[in-house]
Amino acid sequence: MQELVERMIANIEGTAGAYEEVLATEREKQRAIVASDIDGLTQVVAREEELMARAGRLEAERAELRRLLAAADARLGPSPRLADILGLAAGPARARLAQGRERLVGLASQINEVNRVNFQLLRGAINLVRGILEEVFGADGAPATYDASGRHDAAPHAAACVNQVL
């Protein structure tokens, strides 16, 4: 059991390290967006994809460790959370597991905030482009724009954004 807890701690530390790199990359992305640096943004996105793949592998490993821990101790239930696993750890391992959990929670919050700002920056840029297209082609003749997932994304008052910027 303690060997599984130690493996979980190592996984959490590795995941936190990966997410710290993701956070740094998201901040680089923000700088590239603000600077309209398309080449820089392309490089950042490629690095982000690699980091997210690594984090995904660590997440899958942690899910397997959670399954093994649940199988080893019936008190945990079929899908234990890290908070549930804390009760199995003893001494320094418990403190390290708790610190790792708090580190992941803090990183998730920071990544969420940076991504929220990045989303707003990109949304503003898209609205600006829409407004320019409407000014050039007229509201009815402007080409369609799409959101990040490829869905048609209508902007009812995009020209107002252009007028504010120009």
Summary of the structure (lengths in Angstrom):
residues: 166
radius of gyration: 22.2
end to end distance: 64.1
largest distance: 68.7
contacts: 450
relative contact order: 0.12
helix: 80%
strand: 1%
